[in-house]
Amino acid sequence: MNTETSTKQTSKFLSLVLRHEPGKIGLNLDGQGWANVDELLQKLHAHGQVLDRGGLQDIVAACSKQRFALSDDGQRIRANQGHSITVDLGLVPVEPPQWLYHGTVPRFVGSIREQGLHAGERHHVHLSLDRETAHQVGARRGAPVILSVHAGRMHADGHVFHRSANGVWLTDHVPPQYIAD
């Protein structure tokens, strides 16, 4: 296995334990989703994922989607968003730009047009600031369809938006009337 493949697999495993299943390796997260780095490294090693502090820092720095954040002192780590477990990321409401974008695949478009965008098992619907990023997100599952969201109108109508540390826009739900072609 080459280093790039190994790093990608380790990054995916980190996403799993920091966003969805910390118990899979017996990891403890605090209420804001932070894990102690030394504990994480020890638990990863015990589950066959050998990673040192430098390797972890490299994964955090190299992740183009900036999925993870290290605390200022480097002693804690957490996922920036995308959790299916209960955490309080301490995000404050922010006024969004007029338009945000969502990348999906054709098989979901009919349902989205009828019901809007739902968070599913996550805490929020994820939206992108630009079409290119939404295209990358949608392309993970096939040929992408990019939906434009009237975020400015939603906000004016009382919907709350947050922006995660890595620039992903978050909201609870996007009703269908705010989705443009």
C-alpha positions as CSV (number, residue, x, y, z in Angstrom):
1,M,0.0,0.0,0.0
2,N,1.4,3.4,-0.9
3,T,1.7,6.3,1.5
4,E,-1.0,8.3,-0.2
5,T,-3.5,5.4,0.0
6,S,-2.5,4.8,3.7
7,T,-2.9,8.5,4.5
8,K,-6.3,8.6,2.9
9,Q,-7.5,5.5,4.7
10,T,-6.2,6.9,8.0
11,S,-8.0,10.2,7.3
12,K,-11.3,8.4,6.6
13,F,-10.9,6.4,9.8
14,L,-10.3,9.6,11.8
15,S,-13.5,11.0,10.3
16,L,-15.4,7.9,11.4
17,V,-14.2,8.1,15.0
18,L,-14.2,11.9,15.4
19,R,-17.6,12.4,13.7
20,H,-19.6,9.2,14.2
21,E,-18.2,6.4,16.3
22,P,-15.6,7.3,18.9
23,G,-16.7,4.2,20.8
24,K,-15.4,2.0,17.9
25,I,-11.9,2.5,19.4
26,G,-13.0,3.4,23.0
27,L,-12.2,7.1,22.4
28,N,-13.8,9.8,24.6
29,L,-14.9,13.1,23.2
30,D,-15.9,16.1,25.3
31,G,-19.1,18.0,24.7
32,Q,-17.6,20.1,22.0
33,G,-16.2,17.1,20.1
34,W,-12.6,17.4,21.2
35,A,-10.4,14.3,21.8
36,N,-7.1,14.2,23.6
37,V,-4.4,13.7,20.9
38,D,-2.3,11.3,23.0
39,E,-5.4,9.2,23.8
40,L,-6.5,9.2,20.2
41,L,-3.0,8.0,19.0
42,Q,-2.9,5.3,21.7
43,K,-6.4,4.1,20.8
44,L,-5.7,4.1,17.1
45,H,-2.5,2.1,17.7
46,A,-4.4,-0.4,19.8
47,H,-6.8,-0.9,16.8
48,G,-4.1,-1.4,14.2
49,Q,-3.9,2.2,13.0
50,V,-0.3,3.2,13.6
51,L,0.1,7.0,13.6
52,D,2.4,9.3,15.4
53,R,1.8,13.0,16.3
54,G,3.7,14.2,13.3
55,G,1.6,12.0,11.0
56,L,-1.5,13.3,12.6
57,Q,-0.4,16.9,12.1
58,D,0.4,16.1,8.5
59,I,-3.1,14.6,7.9
60,V,-4.8,17.7,9.5
61,A,-2.6,20.1,7.4
62,A,-2.9,18.2,4.2
63,C,-6.7,17.6,4.2
64,S,-7.9,19.8,1.4
65,K,-11.4,19.8,3.0
66,Q,-10.0,20.8,6.4
67,R,-12.1,18.2,8.1
68,F,-10.1,18.4,11.4
69,A,-8.9,21.1,13.8
70,L,-6.2,20.9,16.3
71,S,-6.5,23.1,19.4
72,D,-4.1,26.0,19.7
73,D,-1.8,24.0,22.0
74,G,-1.9,20.9,19.8
75,Q,-3.2,18.7,22.6
76,R,-6.8,18.2,21.3
77,I,-8.3,17.4,17.9
78,R,-11.9,17.4,16.6
79,A,-13.8,17.2,13.4
80,N,-15.0,20.6,12.1
81,Q,-18.5,19.4,11.2
82,G,-20.4,16.5,9.9
83,H,-21.1,14.8,13.2
84,S,-23.9,12.3,13.6
85,I,-23.2,12.2,17.4
86,T,-24.2,15.0,19.7
87,V,-21.6,17.7,20.0
88,D,-21.7,21.5,20.5
89,L,-19.2,23.1,18.1
90,G,-20.0,26.5,19.6
91,L,-21.0,27.9,16.2
92,V,-22.7,31.3,16.2
93,P,-25.3,32.3,13.7
94,V,-23.9,34.1,10.7
95,E,-25.6,36.0,7.8
96,P,-25.0,33.9,4.7
97,P,-24.2,35.2,1.2
98,Q,-27.2,35.5,-1.2
99,W,-26.4,32.1,-2.8
100,L,-25.0,28.9,-1.5
101,Y,-24.7,25.6,-3.4
102,H,-25.3,21.9,-2.8
103,G,-23.8,19.1,-4.7
104,T,-25.8,15.9,-5.1
105,V,-26.4,13.2,-7.7
106,P,-29.4,12.8,-10.1
107,R,-31.1,10.0,-8.1
108,F,-31.8,12.4,-5.2
109,V,-32.9,15.5,-7.1
110,G,-36.6,14.5,-7.3
111,S,-36.8,14.0,-3.6
112,I,-35.0,17.2,-2.9
113,R,-37.3,19.1,-5.1
114,E,-40.3,17.8,-3.2
115,Q,-39.0,17.8,0.4
116,G,-36.0,20.1,0.3
117,L,-32.6,19.3,1.8
118,H,-32.5,17.5,5.1
119,A,-29.6,16.8,7.4
120,G,-30.2,13.1,7.4
121,E,-28.1,11.5,10.1
122,R,-25.9,14.6,10.4
123,H,-26.7,17.7,12.5
124,H,-26.9,20.1,9.6
125,V,-27.3,20.4,5.8
126,H,-23.9,21.2,4.3
127,L,-23.7,24.0,1.7
128,S,-20.8,25.3,-0.3
129,L,-19.8,28.9,-1.0
130,D,-19.1,28.2,-4.6
131,R,-20.2,25.8,-7.4
132,E,-16.7,24.3,-7.8
133,T,-16.7,23.0,-4.2
134,A,-20.3,21.8,-4.5
135,H,-19.3,20.0,-7.7
136,Q,-16.4,18.2,-5.8
137,V,-18.8,17.2,-3.0
138,G,-21.4,15.9,-5.4
139,A,-18.9,14.0,-7.6
140,R,-18.0,11.7,-4.7
141,R,-21.1,9.7,-5.5
142,G,-21.2,10.0,-9.3
143,A,-22.1,12.6,-11.9
144,P,-22.9,15.7,-9.8
145,V,-25.9,18.0,-10.0
146,I,-25.4,21.4,-8.4
147,L,-28.3,23.0,-6.7
148,S,-28.4,26.7,-6.0
149,V,-29.9,27.7,-2.6
150,H,-31.4,31.2,-2.0
151,A,-29.5,31.5,1.3
152,G,-30.1,35.3,1.6
153,R,-33.8,34.9,1.2
154,M,-33.9,32.0,3.7
155,H,-32.0,34.1,6.2
156,A,-34.4,37.0,5.7
157,D,-37.2,34.6,6.3
158,G,-35.8,33.5,9.7
159,H,-33.6,30.5,8.9
160,V,-30.4,30.3,10.8
161,F,-27.0,29.6,9.2
162,H,-23.6,28.8,10.7
163,R,-20.2,28.6,9.1
164,S,-17.8,25.9,10.3
165,A,-14.1,26.5,10.9
166,N,-13.3,25.2,7.5
167,G,-15.8,27.4,5.7
168,V,-18.7,24.9,5.2
169,W,-22.1,26.6,5.5
170,L,-24.6,24.8,7.8
171,T,-28.3,25.0,8.3
172,D,-31.0,22.7,9.7
173,H,-33.1,22.3,6.6
174,V,-33.5,23.9,3.2
175,P,-37.2,23.9,2.2
176,P,-37.8,23.3,-1.5
177,Q,-39.0,26.8,-2.3
178,Y,-35.4,28.1,-1.7
179,I,-33.8,25.7,-4.2
180,A,-33.3,27.1,-7.7
181,D,-32.4,25.3,-10.9
